[in-house]
Amino acid sequence: LWLTSMPAPHFPVPVLQNGIKITMEPPKGLRANLMRTYADMPESFLEMEDGRHRLPWKKLVFACSFFHAIIQERRKFGPLGWNIRYEFSTGDLDCARQTLRMFLEEQATLPWDCAR
């Protein structure tokens, strides 16, 4: 049985206490985070059918992945330097990469103003 649960008054506490707890922590360091991001990404994702956008696509994926790694690493400092705590999660990274891919595939030139 695989169970994830937030504590709730109507859920029996002994079930949570007797179960095996598993957590998934983000990797420590920028390099480890980038390695994990690229390991989770299929190699076919880096390929573009359109040859003219192949190099910009790879650069944009790296920039997006590097930004994700910096945000993940920055979380350990807490409120120091941040007004609002925000976790740039893996889902956010996927959404950003899909948006960048859409920009490249649907536009004749790179829309840098929109991508910022």
KEKE-3310 file (N, C-alpha, C; in steps of 0.2 Angstrom, whole numbers, plus 5000, padded with zeros to 4 digits):
npx = (5004:5003:5004:5000:4999:4992:4992:4976:4961:4951:4958:4966:4979:4989:4991:4999:5010:5015:5019:5031:5042:5046:5056:5059:5072:5079:5094:5110:5119:5123:5129:5125:5111:5109:5114:5104:5093:5095:5097:5084:5078:5072:5083:5079:5071:5080:5082:5078:5066:5067:5080:5086:5083:5090:5102:5100:5089:5095:5103:5093:5086:5097:5099:5086:5086:5097:5093:5083:5090:5098:5087:5082:5094:5095:5085:5089:5094:5083:5073:5083:5087:5076:5059:5047:5044:5047:5045:5053:5047:5049:5038:5036:5047:5046:5035:5040:5050:5042:5035:5045:5049:5037:5037:5049:5045:5034:5036:5044:5056:5067:5058:5063:5059:5047:5051:5058)
npy = (4994:5011:5026:5043:5057:5071:5077:5074:5077:5066:5056:5040:5041:5031:5024:5032:5033:5020:5017:5016:5029:5039:5051:5063:5072:5087:5087:5092:5106:5115:5109:5095:5097:5101:5090:5080:5086:5085:5071:5067:5071:5066:5061:5064:5075:5086:5087:5096:5097:5107:5113:5126:5131:5123:5125:5137:5132:5122:5130:5138:5128:5124:5137:5138:5127:5129:5141:5135:5126:5135:5142:5131:5128:5140:5140:5135:5145:5152:5166:5175:5188:5186:5191:5184:5168:5156:5141:5135:5123:5106:5104:5117:5120:5111:5116:5129:5125:5119:5130:5138:5130:5130:5144:5144:5135:5140:5153:5164:5171:5172:5176:5186:5196:5191:5180:5184)
npz = (5000:4995:5002:5004:5014:5023:5039:5047:5057:5055:5051:5055:5066:5071:5059:5051:5060:5061:5048:5035:5032:5018:5011:4998:4995:4988:4978:4984:4981:4966:4955:4957:4957:4944:4937:4941:4935:4921:4921:4923:4912:4896:4883:4870:4872:4871:4857:4843:4830:4820:4813:4814:4826:4835:4843:4850:4858:4866:4874:4880:4887:4896:4903:4909:4917:4925:4932:4939:4947:4955:4962:4969:4977:4984:4993:5005:5013:5018:5023:5020:5010:5002:4999:4998:5000:4988:4980:4966:4958:4951:4943:4939:4932:4921:4915:4911:4902:4892:4888:4883:4872:4864:4861:4852:4842:4836:4832:4820:4822:4837:4851:4861:4870:4875:4881:4892)
capx = (5000:5007:5000:5003:4993:4993:4988:4969:4958:4948:4963:4969:4986:4993:4992:5005:5015:5017:5021:5038:5042:5051:5056:5063:5076:5083:5101:5114:5123:5121:5131:5121:5105:5109:5115:5098:5088:5097:5096:5077:5075:5074:5088:5075:5069:5084:5082:5072:5065:5069:5087:5088:5083:5093:5107:5096:5085:5099:5105:5088:5085:5102:5097:5081:5088:5102:5089:5079:5095:5099:5082:5082:5099:5094:5080:5092:5095:5077:5071:5088:5087:5069:5053:5042:5047:5043:5049:5052:5047:5050:5033:5037:5053:5043:5030:5044:5053:5037:5033:5050:5048:5032:5040:5053:5042:5028:5039:5050:5062:5066:5054:5067:5055:5042:5054:5061)
capy = (5000:5017:5031:5050:5060:5077:5075:5077:5074:5060:5050:5037:5043:5025:5021:5036:5031:5013:5016:5018:5036:5040:5058:5065:5078:5089:5086:5097:5109:5117:5103:5089:5098:5101:5083:5077:5088:5082:5064:5066:5073:5061:5064:5066:5081:5091:5088:5100:5095:5113:5114:5133:5133:5118:5128:5142:5128:5119:5135:5140:5123:5125:5143:5137:5122:5133:5145:5130:5124:5141:5143:5125:5129:5146:5139:5133:5151:5154:5172:5180:5190:5184:5194:5179:5161:5152:5135:5134:5115:5102:5105:5124:5119:5108:5121:5134:5122:5118:5137:5140:5126:5133:5150:5143:5131:5144:5160:5164:5173:5171:5181:5187:5200:5187:5175:5186)
capz = (5000:4995:5005:5006:5018:5027:5046:5047:5063:5054:5048:5061:5067:5071:5052:5049:5064:5060:5041:5033:5029:5013:5009:4993:4996:4982:4978:4987:4976:4959:4950:4958:4955:4936:4935:4942:4930:4915:4921:4923:4905:4890:4878:4864:4873:4869:4850:4839:4823:4817:4814:4815:4833:4839:4847:4855:4862:4871:4878:4884:4892:4901:4907:4913:4922:4930:4936:4944:4952:4959:4966:4974:4982:4988:4998:5012:5016:5021:5021:5019:5003:4999:5002:4998:4999:4982:4977:4959:4958:4945:4938:4936:4927:4915:4912:4908:4896:4887:4885:4878:4866:4860:4858:4847:4837:4833:4830:4815:4826:4844:4854:4868:4874:4878:4885:4898)
cpx = (5004:5002:5003:4997:4996:4989:4981:4966:4954:4952:4966:4977:4991:4995:4999:5011:5019:5020:5028:5038:5048:5050:5060:5066:5079:5090:5105:5119:5121:5123:5126:5114:5104:5110:5108:5093:5089:5096:5088:5074:5077:5079:5085:5072:5073:5085:5076:5072:5068:5076:5090:5088:5086:5098:5104:5092:5089:5101:5099:5086:5090:5100:5092:5082:5093:5098:5085:5084:5097:5094:5081:5088:5098:5089:5083:5094:5089:5076:5076:5088:5081:5064:5048:5045:5043:5048:5048:5053:5049:5044:5033:5042:5050:5039:5035:5048:5048:5035:5039:5050:5043:5034:5044:5050:5037:5030:5044:5056:5061:5063:5057:5063:5050:5045:5057:5056)
cpy = (5006:5022:5038:5053:5066:5075:5078:5073:5068:5055:5047:5038:5037:5023:5025:5034:5025:5012:5018:5024:5036:5048:5059:5072:5081:5088:5093:5100:5110:5111:5097:5090:5098:5094:5079:5079:5085:5075:5062:5067:5068:5065:5067:5073:5087:5092:5092:5098:5101:5114:5121:5135:5128:5121:5133:5137:5125:5124:5138:5135:5123:5131:5141:5132:5125:5137:5141:5128:5129:5142:5137:5126:5135:5145:5137:5139:5155:5161:5177:5182:5189:5188:5189:5173:5158:5147:5134:5126:5112:5103:5112:5124:5116:5113:5127:5131:5121:5125:5139:5136:5129:5139:5149:5139:5136:5151:5159:5166:5172:5177:5183:5191:5196:5182:5177:5186)
cpz = (5000:4997:5006:5009:5022:5034:5045:5054:5061:5051:5054:5061:5067:5064:5050:5053:5063:5053:5040:5030:5024:5011:5003:4993:4989:4983:4981:4982:4969:4954:4951:4956:4947:4934:4935:4937:4924:4915:4920:4916:4900:4885:4872:4865:4871:4861:4848:4832:4818:4818:4816:4822:4838:4844:4852:4860:4868:4876:4883:4889:4898:4906:4912:4919:4927:4935:4941:4949:4957:4964:4972:4979:4987:4994:5005:5016:5019:5019:5020:5012:4999:5002:5003:4996:4993:4980:4970:4958:4951:4940:4935:4931:4921:4911:4908:4902:4890:4884:4881:4872:4861:4857:4851:4841:4833:4830:4825:4818:4833:4847:4861:4872:4878:4883:4891:4904)
residu = (LEU:TRP:LEU:THR:SER:MET:PRO:ALA:PRO:HIS:PHE:PRO:VAL:PRO:VAL:LEU:GLN:ASN:GLY:ILE:LYS:ILE:THR:MET:GLU:PRO:PRO:LYS:GLY:LEU:ARG:ALA:ASN:LEU:MET:ARG:THR:TYR:ALA:ASP:MET:PRO:GLU:SER:PHE:LEU:GLU:MET:GLU:ASP:GLY:ARG:HIS:ARG:LEU:PRO:TRP:LYS:LYS:LEU:VAL:PHE:ALA:CYS:SER:PHE:PHE:HIS:ALA:ILE:ILE:GLN:GLU:ARG:ARG:LYS:PHE:GLY:PRO:LEU:GLY:TRP:ASN:ILE:ARG:TYR:GLU:PHE:SER:THR:GLY:ASP:LEU:ASP:CYS:ALA:ARG:GLN:THR:LEU:ARG:MET:PHE:LEU:GLU:GLU:GLN:ALA:THR:LEU:PRO:TRP:ASP:CYS:ALA:ARG)
# end
